[in-house]
Each structure stands twice: as C-alpha cells, then as structure tokens.
C-alpha cells in the first residue's frame, strides 16, 4: 500500500541497536497513521502495567500516510506513550518539518525503548553524547540542525516534570508529559533525515484534491485562525461565561479585555507565521516587554495561543499581558505544558488563599520564578512538578476536589458548567481532560444544544466529535482545517484512496475512527482504568457558577452521569464503560493484537 | 397569617423563543425583578423552575419542577409543598408590575381568591391557602387533572371583579408577555428610549473604529440591521453562517425574531468559537 513504508523502527536505547518491524497492511488500513498507529504500537510495545518513566516504557514517534503529499497542514507527527501524568494512554501532536524528514527515514514510526546510560542525542539511528543537556529544546535544535530535523526536550523534560513537552521547530507535542518519558530515557533529542520517499498511487489526483482543500482552507473556513488566531477565544469565552478563572472559581475574568487579541492588533508588534506545509498561518506572534534580572526591559516576541494565555492569565488571576506572554515564553523555553503548568499553579494559588499552603504562588502574582522552580524541581517546584492531582493527594483532605484535572491531566480553557457538551468530552476522554481529542465545544457554540444543560443531544455530538478527531489525528491533519471539509469522512477517503492506491470509503474511515477510540480505551482498561475516572472534579459538579454571564449554571453529578451512561451506550461499551470482551476479540482479530506476533515480525534488517 | 409568594418560571417560553425568567428588565432579569418586587411584601418567596432551567442566585427558595410536561399545576404542587406560610400568592415570572396594594387586597380575603378579568379567572395571579392547596393539587394531578382552575375550584375560591383589586391607573398584575412583541411593548411602555448593546468580537472586530454599538431594544434582526452593512451579519433571514450571536452571554442563537431587552449585551462572535 503506497503512502506507507509498511514498517517501523524499534530502537533499544539500552542496547544501542535497532530492529525493523513489519506492519501488516490490515493494521495500516485499520488504524491509519498518527494517533491511530501510535495507539496500536503502544498496545504492542508497552508491557502491561509499565511505569511510564521506566526504561521498558516505549516512546513512539509516528508519521502518517499524508505526510509528504503536500496536502495543507499534513506535516504533523504524533508522539505516543503511557503518560507519567495520567498513567493512561497519551498522544500529542506537533507540526514541523520533523514529520517530513522523519518519514523519509523509511519508517512509519520510530519506537524507542530502554534508556541511554548517559544523556544522549539520537541522530539518524546513532546514539551520541548529548551536545546540549541542560539547555533548551530550541538551543538543542539549533546545535543539531545541520544533522537533520530535531525533536528535543527542555530542562523540564530532563528533570522528568510530569507535564514536560517535546518540541520541534518551536511547536510542542505538549500534553501529558511525554517530555518526561524522553527525559527518563536520558534522550535529549531525536534527529531525523533521510531520502526514502513514499510515493502516491495517483499523484495527479492527490494534487487536485490538495489544491481544492487548500483553496477552501484559504477562505472563511479558517479565517478566524489566519486573521486572529486562537487568542480570539479569550473575549468570546469571557462573554459566554466559559473562561475558567482563578482555578475554576469563576468563569468570567475582569481582566480579559487586557488579554484580548482583538485589542492587541494595533497596540503590540504583531507578526504572522505558519507551520511547515500549512497554508492557514494561524501563528500570531506578539511583542512583549521582558524584564531582565537586572531590571532592564527589552522587547521580545512570542507565539500567542489561547490555551497558554488562559492558563497563565485568567486561571492564575493575572491580567498583565507582558507577564502572561512572558510566562508563555518561559514555558516554551523550559519545555513545560502551559495548560498543566497554569492549572497546577492556579490550584496551588487557591490552596494558598484557603490557608492550606504557605509560601506558595498567589493569584495575580508573577509565575515566572515558579516556572523556573518547577522545571528545575527546586523547593516547592519539585511538588508542583507532579501535576495538580498528585500534589492534591499529597496535601490530603478535600484538596483533590478542587484540583483542576481529569485522570490527572489539567483541564483546558473550557468551563464545563457552561459548556456541558464539552463537559462530557472532557470527562470521558482517554487522554484526560482534553480539548484536542474532543471538540464537543463546537456543539456548545451553536444553537444545536443547550450548552447550560447537557442532555442526550450532547451525547451524540460528543461521540461524533471524538470520531472526527480520531480520524484527523490519524491522517494526520491540523484541526484548524476541519471546517474546510464538506464531508470529512468522504473527502478523507478520497485522499487516502489517491495516496495509497487502495479503495477507502467513508464507512471504512468511520470504522477506523471508532476502532481507534476503542483501542485507546482498551489500553487504559488493561492499565486498570475504570468508570470512576470518567468524571470531573467534584467542585464542578457541586458548585454552581456564581457570577458572570453564565451565573447559576450548574452541572449536577447526576446529569453528567446520565450523559456518560448515554455515551457508553452510544460507543457500544458496557454499562461500566468497558470495551466488551467481544469487541476486544474483534480488535485483536482485525489488528493481530497479540504480543507474540510482534516477535514473529521482527526482521534481521539492521538499521543503517 | 403568614404570607408567601410563589413564582412559576418553569414554562417552555416557546413563543418567546428564550426563557422568560432570563429576559432583561432594567438592570435585572425578569425572575430577579419579580422576586425582588415580592420579597418585601411577603414572609417567604418560593420559585419553581424547570428541571433544565438554572436561575441566577435569588433571595428565595428554589424548587425544581420534575414533571414539567404536566403543566403549571405540577409546578404549583411542587412549590406549595415547601411553602411554610398560611397563604400564598401565585404568579408567573413575566409580570413586570405587581402593586403592593393588589397583594394586600387579595391577602385580606384570607382564603382562596382570584380576580376575574374580561371573563377570565386569573389563576396565576391568585391567592391560595397553602396547605390545603398543596394537598388538593396532588389529588387533582393524581386524578389526571391539569388545570390550575381545577385547583381554585376545589378550594372553593372567591372570584373577585378586577375593579375590586386593581386600583384605577394600576397595571394589571397578570398581564405578562408571551411573545417578543408583547415583551418589547412592555419594555417600551416603561422606557421608550431603552437601549441594548451589540458588541462585535473576534476577527470582525479587527479594524473597526468602534466595536460596541448602542441600539434601541428590538428584535435581534432589527438590531443587527443597524450595524455596518460591511459586516454582513445577516444572510438568508438568519444570522450569517460565519457568525454566532449570544444574547446576554447565555443563549447562542441565529433566529432574528428573538427579542433583546434593555441593557442587554448582544455578542457577535466568530462561528468557529473554540479550538
């Protein structure tokens, strides 16, 4: 099947050797690439119950059939592992040339197992002593750029902060602490380059489809992202009472105006940029005044994204744009997930307000020093580096009720009480609280549901949204192109048919999406997950919103439970939220999910 | 005798198109306005809302109607069940004016009573003996009855001519509004110059000299038509696909016939909100 290499590289860092493992066509048809293929490989490669930071835990870089085709936004790769933040499946995506050059290595995925005996760079199949341990990912990228495209961790990853990122070209595979998995392997960077191209079965058809999609993606379908970027969410969410503020104590921030992208257009230096092979150009970079240690100020520039700004701004009660942009930049430099960093700090701030934590961060005060402490794991930063759930468990009492997390992953900037379809998506997501694997908020921001009162309509939208995300993340394309499709499944099938030369129908991809969701759930299941973790923090189920436009909104536990029950039924899972034995057997049969088979497929082809 | 007020706001508000309890009324929502009007006149206020309708914080006991499909009698039953006073005045949430004198005149009858206006018994502007009414409402519902008038009849109520309880020049305290037109008329009757605000957010706001526009209270369509045509906010008789409109930060709507009230903030948003 064209578009794929039909194999992956399994590299053992402890033994410093790689093996090539063949991939069945049935697997590639069944789970595609990206997140889907990564989920399959995690099943195959991760020992049951493995500690995510143990050498045996695999770290998987995955490419996709569309990489290299020139289709807009297709230069993305997935990183998949068991998360040290959630102990559940985790995948994260990043857009960069790393995807293109990585696929040119001749593999559909690169799986790292074992651990280096000293800090190392993996350069095109060769382990070398790290040239940049103790430095940022960006510096590492620059130091190794002549060798190929670089994905690297920052200091936070080296120190195994449980929400450390992996970054490439300044874009982060950000959520779930995959950088800590890499750090635990003492692997500072992965450098890829190659010249083994995959070809498309029908290049002319691929070009025509790519052109049509690109044209549609230049129009109104993506105008929000190209003209304003995700920071356009700030005021919108504020006006809808959906902007989590001060650790989810409010949903409306009095300082939102100061952090609004609409207001920055004329006030701040502004530059637009794009990821590799992207025609949308959603990246909006703004200038800010950075204060040096000597007190001098200088103008710097940083990419501004809503999720970073919400987490380091309203969630922490901070309305100074320079401070928020500086914090976002500091997270980038240290290799910290901005959402989890902001969420954990905001939780600690509320603990400080309640007298449960002395000497910690406080609402409205600078977080820059705390970010440094977290990355370095110094002082209180060492405990904050665990994430809000573990930190709350350490504090004891009822602190866990206020930790802003699901399955250990900090909530993104969507207030569940005023976005109740999204609340369901956040509760049941296999990755934890997640706005990228569920876009259920789209239903909330429409006249299709009552966003303040979730019901059966919410269930259908949440399932549909997850399936769409599973497909997009496995192709892999950027979510921001989603509105350019008239029929995502139909058009994706056309694309895959043209690329692979095999016939794909929409129904095949609907099946693949459902299979990928089930596969992810099945992984969590085998790792001990149960229905109790499909929920939201107790605070969100017991406290109504007390101010702002969504005042009075509440999400009683019973209402959420009814939606979850409907979701399980809609997915065909058991009432306890488990993938049935019959379905598990079907998955095993379709994908050959059995550890012994993997050994059978290992070839003797050594890595060059 | 202790006196209570019971405010029913669990109706579907179908003809209005938005929850009447949340309609703006000169600095408050309607339910806040009605509760704050009645609060000083009685010993307790109970509000009955639908199971799926959350309300703003109120100085009142809030009860949820679990059987909204049975109509206002079920709401009455659920509300009466928690009333501790002897007599209870029952009203809807869409009545902007309830004069103190009117309440006094009804309560002074010391039993079930309701005004008659143009031949109609005003069951939702009447006084009920709380305990007896609670029991009777439950029995009637069990017997398959649905009309509040059945309850008044079961309580052997006193019918009072309108002229006996409504003083000359006073508003009729049962005169609510079921449609956008009626609501807007009531607003204009109170203040002919009442205005709302439309705020443009998102990419449409880039380059606008002003992003907030004052507009007279009106339907959404009338308000949007007053904004710069270059924004292209309307297409095919609805809010254009590239936008979303939020009324008061709550309802996300596309229907141009919906009313916007005094002081209300209408937000025009990018259709691709989120992400």
Interface residues (C-beta under 8 A of the other chain):
Chain A: X220 X223 X224 X225 X227 X228 X230 X232 X233 X235 X236 X237 X239 X240 X241 X262 X265 X414 X435 X439 X441 X442 X444 X445 X446 X447 X450 X451 X452 X453 X455 X479 X480 X482 X483 X544 X546 X548 X549 X550 X551 X552 X553 X554
Chain B: X52 X53 X54 X55 X56 X57 X199 X201 X202 X203 X205 X206 X207 X211 X242 X244 X246 X248 X249 X250 X252 X253 X254 X255 X265 X267 X269 X270 X271 X272 X273 X274 X275
